[in-house]
Amino acid sequence: MSKHSLDPELSGFIHNLRSALPYLEEFDQQTFVIYLSGELIEVQNSRVIEDLALLQQVGIRIVLVHGAELQIRNLYASQGLDYHTEDGIFVAEETNMPFIEQAVSSANWKLLSRLRSCARQLQPFTGHFLLAEKKNFSGNNDSHFTGSVCGIDLETLRQAAADSKLAIIPPFSLGEKGRLWILDPIQVAFEVATRLRAKKLIMLDTLPLTNFDNTDSSEITTDSISQWLKKEPDLPLVQKIQLTAMTEACVRGVERCHLLDGSIEGVLLAELLTPKGAGVMITNSSYKRIRPARLNDLQSIMEILSSPAQHSAIVSRTPEYIERQIDNYLVYCVDEDVVGCCEIIQYADGSAAEIASLAVDKSYRNQGIGSELVREAVKELRSGDIKLVFALSTAVSHIFTQCGFKQISPEELPEEKRKNYEFRESIVYGRSLD
C-alpha cells in the first residue's frame, strides 16, 4: 500500500462521511418525530438509541415518542393478567392501572437513562406534553382508561427543540381532574408530527419490513400504499396501523414518513444519511423525477458536468453552449435539486440522435440515475423518426448496455459525426429504434 494512501476501511469511512454531508445540511434544525417501540428499549446491544443521540447532536431536532407494549405485556404475564386489545389498540382496564403505570414509567426511565449515557452534552427530558380524553372503541367496553390525544403543548416542544433538548413523550397523559390516560404511541407520534409540522415521521419497530407488490422498491406514494393496504387483509394489525398513520401524516403535510426495522444495526443512519436508504419511505407524491431542463438549471448542470469533464469522461461544455442547447437537456431532480443530466443531439438527416453529457452528481451515483436518464431519452426519441440512438464513452459503460445498447462501429454513425470526431479513445454504443 502506498504511504500516501489510507487504509481501505478508513477511506471508506471518509467517503461515507462526505456523502452524508448534503443530508446533514438539509436536515439541520429540522424537526423529526420518531416513534421507538418498547421492544427496542429493552434490546441491550442495540445501538439505535446511540444513533438517535448522534442525530440530535449534529443539529436535527428530535421529538421521541416511545411505546411500552412489551413492558406492559411482561408485567401482565407476571401478574397473571389478560392483555386485551380492541381495533389493535391496548385497552387499559381501571383495575390494572397501577401495573400499567409501572410498566410505562419503567420504559420511560430506561430510555431516559440510556440517552443520558450516550453523551454528556445531550439534554433529554420527559414530561406531560399531551392532553387526552377517553377513547371510544367499536365495542361496548366503557370502563377503561385508554385515551385519545386532544391537545399538545406545542410551545414547550418547540422551545425544547430550539434549546437543543431532546423531548421524550411517554404513551400516557393527564386529562380532566388529573386522571391518567394510557395512549396508543403510534397515534401520539402521528398527532405530534402533524401538529408540529415535522419534516419527517419515523417509525422504529422490530417487525420485518413489508415487501410492497413484490418489488425491491423502498419508496411508495400515499396513493399507492392506500391501494395496497386494501389488497392486504392479512397484514399484521400493528403494521397496518403504522402504515395508515404514516400515509395520513404525509397527506397532512409531513414531507416524508419512514418505517424501519430498528433491530438492524445502523438502519436509522443508513436510511437518513445515504442515497439508497434502508427502510420504507412514504411520500405524498414522487419526489424523484426527470424533466426538461430550464435556464435556471444552468449552474447545477455545469457543476454536475465539471467533475467528469476534468477526467475526460465527457466532452467539456461551456456555459454559453449549454444555454443555447438548454431545450435539448434532460435533468434528474430529487425534490427540486438537479442531481443528474444528459443532452439529446439530433442530426440533420433526422435518422440518428446522440445521448451526450450524461453525468450524475457524485453524491447520487450508483443509484441507477444514469440508466433512468438514458431510458427517458430513448423514450422521447421513439416519438419521432429516429432509427439509431448512439452514445460515446471513453470507458466500458454498463449504463448503456443495461439499456439495450451494444458496441457498434463508428462507421454506422451519421456522416456529420464521423467528420467532426476522433474515435480512437472512444467506445461507440448504439441502439436501433426500428
C-alpha positions in Angstrom: 0.0 0.0 0.0 1.3 3.5 -0.9 2.4 5.6 2.1 0.3 8.3 0.6 -3.0 6.3 0.8 -5.2 5.4 3.7 -6.3 2.0 4.9 -9.3 1.0 2.7 -11.6 0.8 5.7 -10.7 4.3 6.8 -11.0 5.6 3.2 -14.5 4.0 3.1 -15.5 5.8 6.3 -14.3 9.1 5.0 -16.1 8.6 1.7 -19.3 7.8 3.6 -18.9 10.8 5.9 -18.5 13.1 2.9 -21.6 11.6 1.2 -23.6 12.3 4.4 -22.8 16.0 4.4 -25.6 17.0 2.0 -28.2 15.3 4.1 -26.8 16.8 7.3 -27.0 20.3 5.7 -30.6 19.6 4.6 -31.7 18.3 8.0 -30.0 20.9 10.1 -32.6 22.4 12.6 -35.4 20.3 11.1 -37.8 18.5 13.3 -38.1 14.7 13.2 -40.7 12.9 15.2 -39.6 9.4 15.9 -41.5 6.5 17.4 -39.5 3.9 19.2 -41.1 0.6 20.2 -40.9 -0.7 23.7 -39.1 -3.8 22.3 -36.2 -1.6 21.1 -35.8 0.0 24.6 -35.1 -3.5 26.0 -32.5 -4.6 23.5 -29.3 -4.1 25.4 -26.9 -4.5 22.4 -29.0 -2.3 20.1 -27.2 1.0 19.2 -30.3 2.6 17.7 -30.6 4.8 20.8 -27.0 5.9 20.3 -27.8 6.8 16.8 -30.8 8.9 17.9 -28.4 10.8 20.2 -26.0 11.3 17.4 -28.7 12.8 15.1 -29.7 15.2 17.9 -26.1 16.3 18.4 -25.5 17.1 14.7 -28.4 19.6 14.7 -31.5 17.6 14.0 -34.4 18.5 16.3 -35.8 15.2 17.6 -39.0 14.6 19.4 -39.1 11.0 20.6 -42.3 9.1 21.3 -41.8 5.7 22.9 -44.0 2.6 23.3 -44.3 0.3 26.2 -46.4 -2.7 24.9 -43.7 -5.2 25.7 -43.2 -3.8 29.2 -47.0 -3.9 29.9 -47.3 -7.5 28.4 -44.4 -8.7 30.6 -45.8 -7.2 33.7 -49.3 -8.5 32.9 -47.8 -12.0 32.4 -46.1 -11.9 35.8 -49.4 -10.9 37.5 -51.5 -13.5 35.6 -53.5 -10.7 33.9 -55.1 -10.9 30.4 -53.7 -8.4 27.8 -56.7 -7.1 25.8 -56.9 -5.0 22.6 -59.7 -3.6 20.5 -59.2 -2.4 17.0 -55.5 -3.1 17.6 -55.3 -0.7 20.5 -54.5 -1.7 24.1 -57.4 -1.5 26.5 -56.3 -0.2 29.9 -58.7 -1.6 32.5 -59.1 0.6 35.5 -58.2 -2.2 38.0 -54.9 -2.7 36.2 -53.8 0.9 36.1 -51.1 0.6 38.8 -49.3 -2.2 36.8 -49.7 -0.2 33.6 -48.3 3.0 35.1 -45.4 1.0 36.5 -44.6 -0.6 33.1 -44.8 2.7 31.2 -42.7 4.5 33.8 -40.1 1.8 33.7 -39.7 2.0 29.9 -39.6 5.8 30.1 -36.9 5.8 32.8 -34.8 3.2 31.0 -34.9 5.2 27.7 -34.1 8.4 29.5 -31.1 6.8 31.3 -29.7 5.2 28.1 -29.9 8.5 26.3 -28.1 10.4 29.1 -25.4 7.8 29.0 -24.7 8.4 25.3 -23.2 11.9 25.6 -22.6 14.5 28.3 -23.9 17.3 26.1 -27.2 15.6 25.4 -30.2 17.0 27.2 -33.0 14.5 27.1 -36.1 15.3 29.3 -39.6 13.9 29.7 -42.9 15.1 31.0 -46.6 15.6 30.3 -46.9 17.3 27.0 -50.3 15.9 26.0 -53.9 16.3 26.9 -56.2 13.4 26.4 -59.8 12.3 26.5 -61.5 8.9 26.7 -61.2 6.8 23.6 -64.3 5.4 22.0 -64.0 1.8 20.9 -66.2 0.0 18.4 -67.2 -2.5 21.2 -69.2 -1.8 24.3 -66.3 -1.5 26.7 -66.6 1.7 28.6 -64.8 1.0 31.9 -61.3 1.6 30.6 -58.6 4.3 30.9 -57.4 4.3 27.2 -57.4 7.8 25.8 -57.0 9.7 22.6 -54.9 12.8 22.1 -56.9 16.0 22.2 -54.2 18.6 22.8 -50.4 19.1 22.7 -48.2 21.6 24.4 -46.6 22.6 21.2 -44.9 25.7 22.6 -42.9 23.6 25.1 -41.9 21.1 22.5 -40.8 23.9 20.1 -38.8 25.7 22.8 -37.1 22.4 23.8 -36.1 21.9 20.2 -34.8 25.5 19.9 -32.7 24.9 23.0 -31.3 21.6 21.6 -33.1 19.5 24.1 -34.5 16.1 23.2 -38.1 15.7 24.4 -39.3 12.2 25.3 -43.0 11.7 25.2 -44.4 8.6 27.0 -47.6 6.9 26.0 -49.7 8.4 28.8 -51.3 11.8 29.5 -53.3 13.7 32.1 -56.9 14.5 31.5 -59.7 16.2 33.4 -59.4 16.1 37.2 -55.8 14.8 36.9 -56.9 11.5 35.5 -54.2 9.5 33.8 -55.0 8.1 30.3 -53.0 5.4 28.5 -52.4 6.3 24.9 -51.5 4.5 21.7 -47.9 5.6 21.0 -48.4 5.4 17.2 -51.3 7.8 17.4 -49.2 10.1 19.7 -46.4 10.1 17.2 -48.9 10.9 14.4 -50.5 13.8 16.2 -47.2 15.3 17.3 -45.7 15.1 13.8 -48.7 16.6 12.1 -49.3 19.4 14.6 -45.6 20.3 14.8 -45.4 20.2 11.0 -42.4 17.9 11.3 -40.2 17.3 8.3 -40.2 13.5 9.0 -42.2 10.9 11.0 -40.1 7.8 11.6 -41.4 4.5 13.0 -38.7 2.3 14.6 -40.0 -1.2 15.4 -38.8 -4.8 15.3 -41.3 -6.0 12.7 -39.9 -7.3 9.3 -40.5 -4.8 6.6 -43.3 -5.3 4.1 -42.4 -6.2 0.5 -44.8 -3.9 -1.4 -46.2 -5.5 -4.6 -43.2 -8.0 -4.5 -40.7 -5.4 -5.6 -37.5 -4.2 -4.1 -38.7 -0.6 -4.1 -38.2 1.2 -0.8 -40.3 4.2 -1.8 -44.0 4.4 -2.2 -46.5 7.2 -2.6 -49.6 7.7 -0.4 -51.9 6.8 -3.3 -50.1 3.6 -4.0 -50.0 2.5 -0.3 -53.7 3.2 0.2 -54.5 0.9 -2.7 -52.0 -1.7 -1.5 -53.5 -1.8 2.0 -56.9 -2.6 0.6 -55.4 -5.7 -1.0 -53.6 -7.0 2.1 -56.2 -8.1 4.7 -53.6 -10.5 6.4 -51.1 -7.7 7.2 -50.2 -7.6 10.9 -52.6 -5.2 12.5 -49.8 -3.1 14.2 -48.1 -2.6 10.9 -51.4 -1.7 9.2 -51.9 0.9 11.9 -48.4 2.3 11.4 -48.7 2.5 7.6 -52.1 4.1 7.8 -50.8 6.7 10.3 -47.8 7.5 8.1 -49.9 7.8 5.0 -52.3 10.2 6.7 -49.3 12.2 8.1 -48.0 12.7 4.6 -51.4 13.8 3.4 -51.5 16.3 6.3 -48.1 17.9 5.4 -45.3 15.8 6.8 -42.8 15.6 3.9 -41.6 12.0 4.4 -42.5 9.1 6.6 -40.2 6.1 7.2 -40.8 2.6 8.5 -37.7 0.9 9.8 -36.7 -2.4 11.4 -34.8 -1.0 14.4 -33.2 -4.3 15.2 -31.0 -3.9 12.1 -27.6 -2.4 13.0 -27.3 1.2 11.8 -30.6 1.2 10.0 -31.6 4.7 11.1 -28.4 6.4 9.9 -28.4 4.4 6.7 -32.0 5.5 6.0 -31.4 9.1 6.6 -27.8 9.7 5.5 -27.3 7.5 2.5 -28.9 7.8 -1.0 -30.1 4.1 -1.0 -31.7 4.1 2.4 -32.6 1.0 4.5 -36.3 1.1 5.1 -39.6 2.0 3.5 -40.3 5.7 2.8 -43.7 7.1 2.1 -44.2 10.4 0.3 -47.3 12.3 -0.7 -46.1 12.3 -4.3 -43.0 11.1 -6.2 -40.0 13.2 -5.1 -37.8 12.0 -7.8 -38.5 12.9 -11.4 -37.0 13.6 -14.9 -38.0 16.8 -16.6 -36.8 19.1 -19.5 -34.1 21.4 -18.3 -34.7 25.1 -17.7 -32.4 28.1 -17.9 -32.3 28.4 -14.1 -30.8 24.8 -14.1 -27.7 26.1 -15.9 -25.5 26.4 -12.8 -26.5 23.0 -11.5 -25.8 21.4 -14.8 -22.3 23.0 -15.0 -21.4 21.8 -11.5 -22.5 18.2 -12.4 -20.6 18.2 -15.6 -17.4 19.7 -14.2 -16.2 16.6 -12.4 -16.4 14.0 -15.2 -15.2 16.7 -17.7 -12.0 17.1 -15.7 -11.2 13.4 -16.1 -12.0 13.4 -19.9 -15.0 11.2 -19.3 -17.2 13.5 -21.3 -16.7 16.4 -23.7 -16.4 19.7 -21.9 -19.3 22.1 -22.4 -19.2 25.9 -21.9 -22.0 27.7 -20.1 -22.7 29.5 -23.4 -23.1 26.2 -25.3 -25.4 24.7 -22.6 -27.5 27.9 -22.5 -28.0 27.7 -26.3 -28.9 24.0 -26.1 -30.9 24.0 -22.9 -34.0 22.8 -24.6 -32.1 19.6 -25.5 -31.2 18.7 -21.9 -33.0 16.4 -19.5 -32.4 16.7 -15.8 -33.0 14.3 -12.9 -34.4 16.0 -9.8 -34.5 14.9 -6.2 -37.1 17.2 -4.7 -36.1 20.4 -6.6 -32.4 19.7 -6.6 -30.8 18.8 -10.0 -28.6 15.8 -9.5 -28.2 14.4 -13.0 -28.4 15.4 -16.6 -28.0 14.4 -20.2 -28.1 16.0 -23.7 -30.0 14.8 -26.7 -28.4 15.8 -30.0 -30.4 15.1 -33.2 -28.6 15.1 -36.5 -29.5 16.8 -39.7 -31.0 13.9 -41.7 -33.3 13.1 -38.7 -32.5 9.4 -38.6 -30.0 9.4 -35.8 -29.6 11.0 -32.3 -26.9 11.1 -29.7 -27.1 10.9 -25.9 -24.3 13.1 -24.6 -23.2 14.9 -21.5 -24.6 12.1 -19.3 -23.4 12.8 -15.7 -24.7 12.4 -12.2 -23.7 14.3 -9.0 -21.1 12.3 -7.1 -23.4 12.1 -4.0 -26.0 10.3 -6.0 -24.0 7.8 -8.1 -24.7 4.1 -8.2 -28.4 4.5 -7.7 -29.5 3.9 -11.3 -30.0 7.6 -12.1 -27.8 7.4 -15.3 -29.8 4.5 -16.6 -33.1 6.3 -15.9 -31.9 9.3 -17.8 -30.9 7.1 -20.8 -34.2 5.3 -20.8 -36.1 8.6 -20.7 -34.1 10.0 -23.6 -34.8 6.9 -25.6 -38.5 7.1 -24.8 -38.6 10.7 -26.1 -36.8 9.8 -29.3 -39.2 7.0 -30.1 -41.9 9.5 -30.8 -40.0 10.7 -33.9 -38.4 9.1 -37.0 -35.1 8.3 -35.2 -33.8 4.9 -36.2 -30.4 4.9 -34.4 -29.6 6.2 -30.9 -25.9 6.3 -30.0 -23.5 7.4 -27.3 -19.7 7.7 -27.0 -17.8 6.7 -23.9 -14.1 6.7 -23.0 -14.6 3.6 -20.9 -16.8 0.5 -20.8 -20.3 1.7 -19.7 -22.7 -0.7 -18.1 -25.3 2.1 -18.1 -25.8 1.8 -21.9 -25.6 -2.0 -22.1 -28.2 -2.2 -19.3 -30.5 0.0 -21.5 -30.3 -2.2 -24.6 -27.2 -0.6 -26.3 -24.4 -2.6 -27.8 -21.0 -1.7 -29.1 -21.1 -0.7 -32.8 -18.6 0.6 -35.4 -18.1 4.3 -35.8 -18.9 3.7 -39.5 -22.5 3.2 -38.5 -22.8 6.8 -37.2 -24.1 9.8 -39.2 -21.6 11.3 -41.6 -21.7 14.6 -39.7 -20.5 12.9 -36.5 -17.8 10.9 -38.3 -16.3 14.1 -39.9 -16.1 16.0 -36.6 -14.9 13.5 -34.1 -11.8 11.4 -33.3 -12.9 7.9 -32.2 -9.5 6.4 -31.2 -10.2 6.8 -27.4 -14.0 6.3 -27.5 -16.2 3.2 -27.4 -19.3 3.7 -29.5 -22.7 2.3 -28.2 -25.7 2.1 -30.4 -29.3 1.0 -30.2 -31.8 0.6 -33.1 -35.3 2.1 -32.6 -36.8 0.3 -35.6 
